[in-house]
Amino acid sequence: LKEQGYKICGFDAITFSTIPAGSGLSSSAAFETLIGNIINYYANNNVIDKVTIAKAGQFAENKYFNKACGLLDQISVAYPAIKYIDFKNIENPEIKMDKFPFDLKVILVNTKGSHAGLDKEYSSIPELMYSAAKKLGVNYLRETTLQHLYELKNSLAGDEFDKSLHFFNENLRVEKTLEAIKNKDLNEFLNNVNESCTSSATLLKNTMLDCLE
C-alpha cells in the first residue's frame, strides 16, 4: 500500500475468529483484508478501493507467506454478496454482485483437515496451466477451447491435462451457477457446487494432502 502512495499507520488490535486456520475457508485472505481496511480507515479516510486492498492481501500472501495464491479469495472477502469475477484483465477484474436468492443455512464442519504443506501443490497449478497453454499454442488457456485440449491431449503431461480440464470445466460451471442463481434453481446451484468440489479434489488436487496419495 505504501508503494502505491497510501499512508501507513500503527495500531493496536485484538482479533477473534472461530474459523480454523488452514482449513481452506479463506482465513488468511480475511485477515489480510481486515488489516487493509484498518489502514484504509485510520490512515486514508477510506479512499482505497476494494480491489487495491485485495491486491495488497495477495501481495502479502505471495511475498511474505510464500504462497502462490491468486486474487480470488481476497476479492471474495473484500466484496459482499455473491460475486461473478472475470480475471481477463488482472489489473482491473470485472466484478458483478448479486443477492443470494436461496434460503440456506451454511454449516461449517471442522474436519481437522489443513492446507498446510500444500504450498508446492498450489504453486504447481499455474505453472502446469501455463505450460499446457504453451503446448496448445496460446499464452493463456482461456484463449483456446476444451475441444483443442482434447485434440492435443497426448502432447500434454497427465497433470497438465488434469489441471487444464479442471480450468475449462470450472469456467463452464461458473456460467451455469450464475444462471442457476438468476433462475433461483437451488438443485442446479448445489449440483454445480458439488461438482466443483469433486473436481478440485481429483483434478486440481488442492484440497488436502491425503487426496494426493
N, C-alpha and C positions, 0 to 999 in steps of 0.2 A: 504493500500500500504506500509505503514511503517512497519507493521508486516511481510510483505513479503520481507523486506530488501531493499526497494527502498527509495530514498531520497525524502524529502518533502520540498517545498519552499513556501514562502509567495508571493502574487502577488496582483495587483490591476486590476480589470476587469470590463468592462461595457458590459452587455449583453442586447440583444433586440430580441423579438420574437413576431410574430403575431399569434402563436398557443395558444389558450385559455388554461389556467391551468385547470387540472382535466377533460379534455374533452375526455380522452381515446386515445390520439394520441401520447402517449409515451413522453410527455413533460418532465416528471421527469427523465426518462432514458436519454433523450437528454442532460439535464442539468448535470446529473451525469457523463456522458461520456465526456462532454465538460471539466469539472473540471479535470477528469482523464487525458485527453490529454494535458491540460495545464501543469499539474505536470510532465507528461511524457516528454514534450518538453523542459521545462525550467530547470528541476532538474535531468533528467535521460537520456538525449541525445537520446530520442525516442527508448529506448531499451525495454520498457514494451510492451508486446504483447497485441493484442486486446481483447482476452478472459480474461486476467487478469484485464484489465480496465473495462470490462463488469462486472466481478465478484465484483470488488470494488464498482461499482454502485449499484449492487444488495445488497451488504453488507450495504451500506448507507441507502438503501430503507428499508431493514429489521430491522436494529438496531437503526436507528435514526428517521426514518419516521414511524416505526412500521407497515409497510405494508408487508404482507407475499407474496411478488411477486416472481416469478421465474426468469429465466435468459433470457427469450425470447426477451423482449423489449430492454434490454441493448445490446445483441448481434446484434439485428436487426439494432440498431443505430450505433454500432461500426464498422460494416462491410458494405461496399457499395453494391449496386445492389440487385438483387433478391437472397434470401438465402434459402437453404434447410438445416434444422438443425435437427440432431438426438441427443437426450439427454440421450441415453442409458448409456453412460459414462459421468456423470455430471461433472467430473473433467476435461475431455477433449472431449467436444461435437464435433461431426462430422459436419463440416460446408462446404457446397458446394455453389458456387456462379455462377450466370449466368446473362446475359444481359436481360433486359426486352424487349420482342420482339414486343410488341403491341404499336401502335401509339395512345396512350390515353392521355388525359389531366385530371389530378386529380384535382377535385374541392372540397375544404373543405367548409362545411357549418356549421356555428356556431349555433347549435340547442339550445344553452343555457343549455344543459344537463351537468351533472357533475358526476364524480366518487366519489366525496366527500361523506363520510358517508357509503361507501361500504366496509370498511376495514373488518368488521365482515363477510360479504359475501365472500370476497376474501379469507380470512383465512379458511373458511369452505370448500372451494373447494378441496384442497389437503387432508384435514382431512377426508372428505367423501369418496374420491377416495381410500385413504389408508385403511379405514375401510371396504370398499366394496371389495378391493383386498384380505384382510384378510379372509373375509367370503367366497371368491371364492377359498381360499386355496393357495394364492400366496402372494409375497411381493409387487409386482407392477402389475398394470392392463395389462401392455404390455406383461406379462408372461402368460396370458391366452387369451381367444378368445371371440368374440362377441356372438358366439353360447353358450358358457358356461355361459355368463352373463344372457342370456335369460332363460337358463335351471334353474338357481338358482334365478331368479327374485323375487320369493315370499319370499326368505330369506333376501332380502335387503329392507331397508327403501326407501321411494319414492325418496328422494333427493340423496341417494346413487346410485340408479339405473339411475336417470336422468344424474348425473354428469358422471357416467361411460359410459352411452350410448353416451354422447357427446364426450368423450375421444376416443372411438373406431371409431365413425363416422368421427371425425375430422382428425384422423390419416389417414383414407382412403381418405378423401378429399385432404389432403396434397399430397398424391401419385398421385391422379387424376389431381390435379392442376399442379404438376410438369410435368406430361405428356402433359397437355394442353399447358404449356409454351414451352416445347420442340417441340411440333407439331404446335405451333403458332395458336392454336384453341381458338380464342377470346371468343366465346359463352360459351364454356365449362369452361374457366377460370372465366368468370363473374358469371356463374351459381354456381360454387363452392364457390366463394366469398359471394354471397347472401345466400347460404345455411348455410355457416359458421356463418354469422351474425344472421340469424334466430335461429340457434341452441344455440348461445351464449346468446341470449335474453330469450329463452324459456326453455332451459335445464340447461345451465351453470349458467344463471341468474347473469351475472356480467357486465351488461351494464349500467343500472341506476335504482335507487330505484323505480321509477314508474312502472317498469316492474315486480316488485315483489309483487305488490298489487293485 
